[in-house]
Amino acid sequence: MLKIQKFVCNMIQENCYVVSDETGEGIIIDCGAYYEEERQAIVDYVKQNNITLKHLVATHGHFDHNFGNKAIYDTFKLKPEVPAKDKELLENLPLQVRGILGMTYEEELPPVGRYLEEGDTISFGSHTFTIIATPGHTPGCSFYYCEQEHVAFSGDTLFKGAIGRTDLEGGSMFQIIQSLRTICQLPDNTRILPGHGAETTIGYELASNPYLDR
């Protein structure tokens, strides 16, 4: 059974997740830890729970979901795995920060371990996540879906009662609506753990989210 610990990170209040199972293996999804205390809290949780990390993955290439990659790389030697279509976004992370936050960001970016495509899988312990491409917020934005437990990490594609913005570079309202039509085919009881805000389910969103329509 999956054990999911959420950490709310950085000035954008982004959700980072440490996901593990009964084998003691785990992954980190969207490590947006910017402040030192956030980074230390994640490292402490991993160590205190004796989790053997197998992957560091991002749902997409925006800065607020990747601020903490260097800290995880330095501590656990994990290289980030990111959607291939967001390669350019990630490489230009300092430009994102300057353009959106008006801040200078000079931390060295760790080397990327793997560029992910739709249908690729991320495995650890007794669980496997399948990547579902959900472009629209960014070209590479993706769901990480565990069919075994009907759990999906939605990044900034789907929130409780809302969807991700499409007015940033590479965004597309047409694409995100197409992506939503795909993911609303998941079982109604699928837990959705988004990149910001509260957890929800596909069934709840189908009933209440004006952007979702079977």
N, C-alpha and C positions, 0 to 999 in steps of 0.2 A: 504493500500500500504506500502511496506517495505521502511524504511529509513535506509541506510547503510552508516556508517562512518568508514573509514579506518584509522588505526594508524600504521605507519611503525616503528618497534621496534628493539631494541638490535643491537649488532654488526653484526648480520647476515642479517639485513634488512628484518625482517619477518613482514608479514601483520596480524595485529589483527583487528577484525571487531566488532563494536557494531551495532547490528541490532535491530530495533524497528519498531512499527507500530502505526496506528492511535489510538490505545487503550492506549498508553503510556507504554505498557509492552515491554520487550526486552531481548536479550541474548548477551553474549560476546562469540565470537568464536576465539580460538587460542590466548590467552592473553600471548604474548611473551615479555611483558614489563619488561625490565631488569633495566634500569636506573630510578632513582626516578622521573625525569621530565616526562618520558613516562608514568609511573604509575599515576602520578598526572593529566596528561592531559586526560587520560581515565576516571578517577574518576570525574574530573571537568565536562567533557562532559555529563556523565550520570546524574550528579546532576543538571547541568544547564538546561538540557532538560527534567527534571522530569521523567526519565525513571525508571520504576519499573523492576529491573532485575529478571528474573525467572530461568535462567540457565547460567552456565559457562561451555562451552564445548570445547573439543580439537579434531582436526581431526586426531591427532596421538600423540605418546608419546615422540617425540624429544624435547630436552631442549628448543630450540628456540621458540617453540610454547607453552611453559608452564612456562616460567620464572616468569610471573606475577600472577600466580594462588594464591600465598600466599597473595599478596596485595589485590586482589579482595575478597578473603576469609575474611581477616581481616576487610575490609571496609564494605562489603555487606553481609557477612556470607553465601556466596555461595560456596558450595563444587564443585570441578571440576568433570565433567563427561567425561570419556575417553573411547576409544575403549578397550574392554576386552582383545584383543590379544596383546595390548601394555602395559599391566599391569606391566610386568617385566621391560620394558624400562623406564616407568615413575618412578618406585620405585628406579631405578638406575640412576636417573637424574644426581646426582653429578659425577658419573663415566663417563657418557656421556661427561659432560663438561670437565673433566680432559683429557679424551682420544682424544677429537676432538679439543678443544681450548687450552689445556694445562693449564687450570685455576683451582683454587680451588673454589668450590661452597658449601657454608655451610648453606644457608638459609633453614629453616625447611619447609618440604613439607606439605601442608594442607591435611586433610583426603579426600579421594575420595568419592564422593556422590553416584556415579552410574557407573557401567561398562556397556558399550553399545555394542549391537550386531547388525548385519545386520537386517534391517526391523524395528528396534526400531524407535520411533518418539520423537521429541523435539517440544513441543508446547508452544506458548506464544501469548497473545492477540488473534487475529483472524487468526493466521498463524501456520502451522505445517511443520516441516522439517522431512524428512525420511532419515534414514541412509543407504547409499549404500556402502557396503564393497568394498574397492579398494586396496587390498594388493599389495605389490611390493616394495614400498619405505620403508615401515615397515610392519610387519604382520597385524597390526590393522588399517592401514591408511584407512580413510573413506571420502566419500562425504556427505555433508549435503545438501539435495535437497528439494526445495520448489516448488512443482508442480503447486501450485496456480499462481505463478509469474514467473515460469521458471528461477529460480535462483539456482545456486549450488556453495557451498564453497568447493574447491577441495583440500585444504591442499597442500601437496607436491607431489600429484599424477600427476596433469596436470598443466602446465604453458603455457603462451602465447608462442607458437612456440617450446615448449620443454616439457620434462617430468622430474619427480623426479629421483634423483640418486638412484642406487640400490646396490651400493658397500659398504654400511654401514651394521652393524649387523642386521640381519633379512631381508635384502633386497633381491629381486629376480627379475631379468629381465623377466623371464617367467611369473611370477605372474602379474607384472605391465602391460605387454602386454595383458594378459587376462582381466585385469581390464579395460584397455582402450577400448577393444572391447565391454565391457558392457556399459560403459558410453557414447560411441559414438552413442548409440541408443537413447539417450535423444534428444528432439527436437533441431533442428539447431539453434533456437533463444535463447537457454538456455544461460544465462549469467554465465560465470565462473569467480569466484573471488578466485584467488589462494593464496597460503601461502607466495609467494614471487612474486614481479613484477606486471605487469599491468593486468587489467581485459581483458577477451577475451570472445568468444562465441564458442559453439560446432561447429557451421557452419564454422566459421573462421578456427578453428583447423583442421576440416576435409579437408578443402581446402588447408591448408598450412603446417600442422604439419606432418612430415614424419613418426611419430610413430602411427598415427591414420589411421585406415582403417575399413570401414564398413564391 
